[in-house]
Amino acid sequence: MPCMTKLQFKNKWVLVTGASSGLGAEIARQLAANHGANLILLARRKDKLEQLKSELEGNTGVKVKLLIADLSKPGEVDQALDDILADDQLYAAVLNAAITHFGPHRDLSWTEYETMLQTNVNAVVRMTNRLTTYFENNNHEGGLMIVSSMAALIPIPYQAVYSGTKSFLLGFATALRFELKNKNFSITVFTPGGIETEMTEGEKFNDLRNWLTPVSQVAKDGLNAFEKRKLTHIPGFSNKMGAFLIKLLGRKFILTRMSSIYKSSLLKSEKSK
Ligand SMILES: NC(=O)c1ccc[n+]([C@@H]2O[C@H](COP(=O)([O-])OP(=O)(O)OC[C@H]3O[C@@H](n4cnc5c(N)ncnc54)[C@H](OP(=O)(O)O)[C@@H]3O)[C@@H](O)[C@H]2O)c1
């Protein structure tokens, strides 16, 4: 891989998808406050994005544009990309939006799984294709960070489709990085473990709460890896240890234990209803 200079976000336009809550909102806050980046924030909830826009413009003086789009709808993904690329100003993008379902696989209908696949996989591949073409064809400097998960390395029972989507992203984006011709453009895959966000709210996660990391720490770690144009990045000691242990002890051993821990957390939340 070619030697590259670090990404420098100051006064540049950076897209963050899934910026209305959790990791995306925190990445946006840190990009504005610590890096002076101008932001394009994308999600479905307009009110949340508007709140964040006025917070960031008021506190940091950066410019913020909003894109209200539902990434589970292919037409809206394409329209968003047209808007993002229209003025040829994009420097970087964090493809972070995703959904999960924590519960038995049989609980969701096929339509609900299609929505998850479209949001977590199809929209990310579509956006990556268009953004990569933009950076490669124009020889623009910049970077793309795809938010995967530790679930890509250690698949999570009771979040089977979600784990599959995150594995897909890891394989897809790491392979693609080695096809890039523009030496000033990089793709980074970020694989955080459990984070305190809306995704892990609710009683189902009660037994797993000790495993969750504050979102500000995870966002800082991810942006640091992105800035350095790392190929992949696992944040935190316990996640790195998890990735090591699954190699050492094997998937069957680790997943048998994880399965019983996740099942017990689910059952306790069912009983308390
Ligand atoms: N939380 C964890 O434990 C954890 C662990 C590892 C990796 N991750 C990854 O971190 C990323 C962020 O997750 P989070 O924990 O911050 O979850 P979150 O708080 O639920 O945020 C998810 C974001 O995605 C957006 N989103 C969901 N569906 C969308 C759609 N159809 N169209 C547009 N935007 C959509 C949501 O916005 P709207 O609802 O407003 O559209 C929201 O801004 C995800 O990729 C997730 O897989 C999370």
The ligand as an SDF file (V2000), in Angstrom:
LIG
                    3D

 48 52  0  0  0  0  0  0  0  0999 V2000
  -24.0500    0.3670   19.4720 N   0  0  0  0  0  0  0  0  0  0  0  0
  -23.1950   -0.6540   19.3820 C   0  0  0  0  0  0  0  0  0  0  0  0
  -23.0410   -1.4500   20.3180 O   0  0  0  0  0  0  0  0  0  0  0  0
  -22.3720   -0.8570   18.1260 C   0  0  0  0  0  0  0  0  0  0  0  0
  -21.3090   -1.7640   18.1660 C   0  0  0  0  0  0  0  0  0  0  0  0
  -20.5390   -1.9490   17.0280 C   0  0  0  0  0  0  0  0  0  0  0  0
  -20.8210   -1.2430   15.8720 C   0  0  0  0  0  0  0  0  0  0  0  0
  -21.8580   -0.3820   15.8670 N   0  0  0  0  0  0  0  0  0  0  0  0
  -22.1290    0.3250   14.6100 C   0  0  0  0  0  0  0  0  0  0  0  0
  -22.0590    1.7190   14.8240 O   0  0  0  0  0  0  0  0  0  0  0  0
  -22.8880    2.3620   13.8670 C   0  0  0  0  0  0  0  0  0  0  0  0
  -23.7640    3.3840   14.5700 C   0  0  0  0  0  0  0  0  0  0  0  0
  -24.6310    2.7010   15.4470 O   0  0  0  0  0  0  0  0  0  0  0  0
  -25.1460    3.3460   16.8050 P   0  0  0  0  0  0  0  0  0  0  0  0
  -24.7940    2.4090   17.8850 O   0  0  0  0  0  0  0  0  0  0  0  0
  -24.7240    4.7580   16.8830 O   0  0  0  0  0  0  0  0  0  0  0  0
  -26.7160    3.2260   16.5780 O   0  0  0  0  0  0  0  0  0  0  0  0
  -27.8840    4.2860   16.6740 P   0  0  0  0  0  0  0  0  0  0  0  0
  -27.7130    5.2210   17.8120 O   0  0  0  0  0  0  0  0  0  0  0  0
  -29.1250    3.4830   16.5810 O   0  0  0  0  0  0  0  0  0  0  0  0
  -27.7010    5.1500   15.3350 O   0  0  0  0  0  0  0  0  0  0  0  0
  -27.9900    4.6340   14.0680 C   0  0  0  0  0  0  0  0  0  0  0  0
  -28.0330    5.7780   13.0800 C   0  0  0  0  0  0  0  0  0  0  0  0
  -28.3290    5.2420   11.7930 O   0  0  0  0  0  0  0  0  0  0  0  0
  -29.4010    5.9900   11.2250 C   0  0  0  0  0  0  0  0  0  0  0  0
  -30.2060    5.1350   10.3670 N   0  0  0  0  0  0  0  0  0  0  0  0
  -30.7730    3.9440   10.6640 C   0  0  0  0  0  0  0  0  0  0  0  0
  -31.5130    3.5020    9.6350 N   0  0  0  0  0  0  0  0  0  0  0  0
  -31.4060    4.4430    8.6610 C   0  0  0  0  0  0  0  0  0  0  0  0
  -31.9740    4.5870    7.3650 C   0  0  0  0  0  0  0  0  0  0  0  0
  -32.8110    3.6700    6.8480 N   0  0  0  0  0  0  0  0  0  0  0  0
  -31.6780    5.6880    6.6430 N   0  0  0  0  0  0  0  0  0  0  0  0
  -30.8510    6.6370    7.1470 C   0  0  0  0  0  0  0  0  0  0  0  0
  -30.2900    6.5590    8.3530 N   0  0  0  0  0  0  0  0  0  0  0  0
  -30.5820    5.4810    9.1160 C   0  0  0  0  0  0  0  0  0  0  0  0
  -30.2000    6.4900   12.4190 C   0  0  0  0  0  0  0  0  0  0  0  0
  -30.8830    7.6790   12.0670 O   0  0  0  0  0  0  0  0  0  0  0  0
  -32.4620    7.8330   11.8160 P   0  0  0  0  0  0  0  0  0  0  0  0
  -33.1600    6.8560   12.7040 O   0  0  0  0  0  0  0  0  0  0  0  0
  -32.7130    9.2660   12.1670 O   0  0  0  0  0  0  0  0  0  0  0  0
  -32.6120    7.5660   10.3660 O   0  0  0  0  0  0  0  0  0  0  0  0
  -29.0970    6.8170   13.4150 C   0  0  0  0  0  0  0  0  0  0  0  0
  -28.5970    8.1030   13.1750 O   0  0  0  0  0  0  0  0  0  0  0  0
  -23.6460    1.2630   13.1300 C   0  0  0  0  0  0  0  0  0  0  0  0
  -23.0180    0.9750   11.9180 O   0  0  0  0  0  0  0  0  0  0  0  0
  -23.5210    0.0840   14.0580 C   0  0  0  0  0  0  0  0  0  0  0  0
  -23.6090   -1.1460   13.3760 O   0  0  0  0  0  0  0  0  0  0  0  0
  -22.6420   -0.1590   16.9520 C   0  0  0  0  0  0  0  0  0  0  0  0
  1  2  1  0
  2  3  2  0
  2  4  1  0
  4  5  1  0
  4 48  2  0
  5  6  2  0
  6  7  1  0
  7  8  2  0
  8  9  1  0
  8 48  1  0
  9 10  1  0
  9 46  1  0
 10 11  1  0
 11 12  1  0
 11 44  1  0
 12 13  1  0
 13 14  1  0
 14 15  2  0
 14 16  1  0
 14 17  1  0
 17 18  1  0
 18 19  2  0
 18 20  1  0
 18 21  1  0
 21 22  1  0
 22 23  1  0
 23 24  1  0
 23 42  1  0
 24 25  1  0
 25 26  1  0
 25 36  1  0
 26 27  1  0
 26 35  1  0
 27 28  2  0
 28 29  1  0
 29 30  1  0
 29 35  2  0
 30 31  1  0
 30 32  2  0
 32 33  1  0
 33 34  2  0
 34 35  1  0
 36 37  1  0
 36 42  1  0
 37 38  1  0
 38 39  2  0
 38 40  1  0
 38 41  1  0
 42 43  1  0
 44 45  1  0
 44 46  1  0
 46 47  1  0
M  CHG  2   8   1  16  -1
M  END
$$$$
